[in-house]
Amino acid sequence: MNNVHIITDANFEAEVLNSAWVSVVDFWAEWCGPCQMMLPILADFASENADIKVCKVNVDENPNTAMSFRIMSIPTILIFKDGKPAQAPLIWVQTKENLKEIVSKYL
């Protein structure tokens, strides 16, 4: 997962909100089975899309960020452009193809 950025409460603003990149942010937890299913999908997506910032936020370790975006279910993916969520959250496991299709609208 070399191309996937680990985001925390401390660096979320700098890494996502103040980023010039379109960011795909996965809210997840270690104990979540569907979240584990997303790991290889996000890694592949990140390696194939160098022009997109792919990030992960562990909701157990970073509750403030999760609460600020009202994350109620995981995995939840938010797509950020210009420091704001660009669309409704993507809840549950997503395919790489679905991510590509959705994110392409914001590039």
Buried (B, 14 or more C-beta within 10 A) or exposed (E): EEBBBEBEBEBBEEBBEEBEBBBBBBBBBEEBEEBBEBBEBBBEBBEEBEEBBBBBBBBEEBEEBBEEBEBEEBBBBBBBBEEEEBEEBBBEBBEBEBBEEBBEEBE
